[in-house]
Amino acid sequence: MKRYPLLALVLGLLYVTVGNAQQFPIMDKIADKVVQKYQTSTCEQLWEQKSKKAPPSAEEQKAIQMLKGDPQMRAAFINKIAAPIANKMFECGMIP
């Protein structure tokens, strides 16, 4: 009987995760691309990119505007990319 609350929580999280992916398919692809960039880059590459700090491309600007205009989409995007990026940055010594 004690397992039911845990099961409900897991199913609820699964629903939210799947729901966000289906609700924002373009955002999902962008988030996957961002995560892949961090996962496949070496620490040296990330440090170099950080030092150069190029202005966002037209495609990146469009994505940023899209996220600024939709708080739900922005939250789903941040929830998807936060952990992988933070872990990589921690591994590379970019955050304490």
C-alpha positions in Angstrom: 0.0 0.0 0.0 2.9 2.4 0.7 4.1 2.1 -2.9 1.0 3.8 -4.4 2.1 7.4 -3.6 5.5 6.7 -5.2 3.9 5.2 -8.2 1.6 8.2 -8.6 4.6 10.5 -8.4 6.6 8.6 -11.0 3.6 8.5 -13.3 3.0 12.2 -12.8 6.6 13.0 -13.6 6.4 10.8 -16.7 3.3 12.5 -17.8 4.8 16.0 -17.3 8.0 15.0 -19.2 6.1 13.4 -22.1 3.6 16.2 -22.2 6.3 18.8 -22.4 8.0 16.9 -25.2 4.8 16.7 -27.2 3.7 20.2 -26.4 7.0 21.9 -27.6 8.5 19.7 -30.4 10.7 22.5 -31.8 11.9 23.5 -28.3 12.7 19.8 -27.6 14.9 19.6 -30.7 16.7 22.9 -29.8 17.3 21.6 -26.2 18.6 18.3 -27.5 21.0 20.2 -29.8 22.2 22.4 -26.9 22.7 19.3 -24.6 24.5 17.4 -27.4 26.9 20.4 -27.9 27.9 20.3 -24.2 28.1 16.5 -24.1 30.3 16.2 -27.1 32.6 19.2 -26.5 35.8 18.9 -24.6 36.5 21.2 -21.6 39.1 23.0 -23.7 36.5 23.6 -26.5 34.0 25.0 -23.9 36.6 27.3 -22.4 37.6 28.6 -25.8 34.0 29.2 -26.8 33.4 31.0 -23.5 36.4 33.3 -24.1 35.3 34.2 -27.6 31.7 34.9 -26.7 30.4 35.4 -30.2 27.0 37.1 -30.7 24.0 34.7 -31.2 23.3 33.6 -34.7 19.9 34.5 -36.4 18.6 31.0 -35.5 19.7 31.4 -31.9 18.1 34.8 -31.7 14.8 33.4 -33.0 15.0 30.6 -30.4 15.7 33.1 -27.6 12.7 35.3 -28.6 10.5 32.2 -28.7 11.6 31.3 -25.1 11.2 34.9 -23.9 7.6 34.9 -25.2 6.4 31.7 -23.7 7.1 31.1 -20.0 5.9 27.5 -20.1 8.2 26.6 -23.0 11.1 28.4 -21.3 10.6 26.4 -18.1 10.5 23.1 -20.0 13.6 24.1 -21.9 15.5 25.0 -18.8 14.3 21.8 -17.0 15.7 19.8 -19.9 19.1 21.4 -20.3 20.0 22.5 -16.8 21.4 19.3 -15.4 23.5 18.1 -18.3 25.0 21.6 -18.8 25.6 22.2 -15.1 27.3 18.8 -14.8 29.6 19.4 -17.8 30.5 22.9 -16.5 31.3 21.4 -13.1 33.5 18.7 -14.7 35.3 21.4 -16.6 35.8 23.7 -13.6 33.6 26.4 -15.0 31.4 26.5 -11.8 32.6 25.7 -8.3 
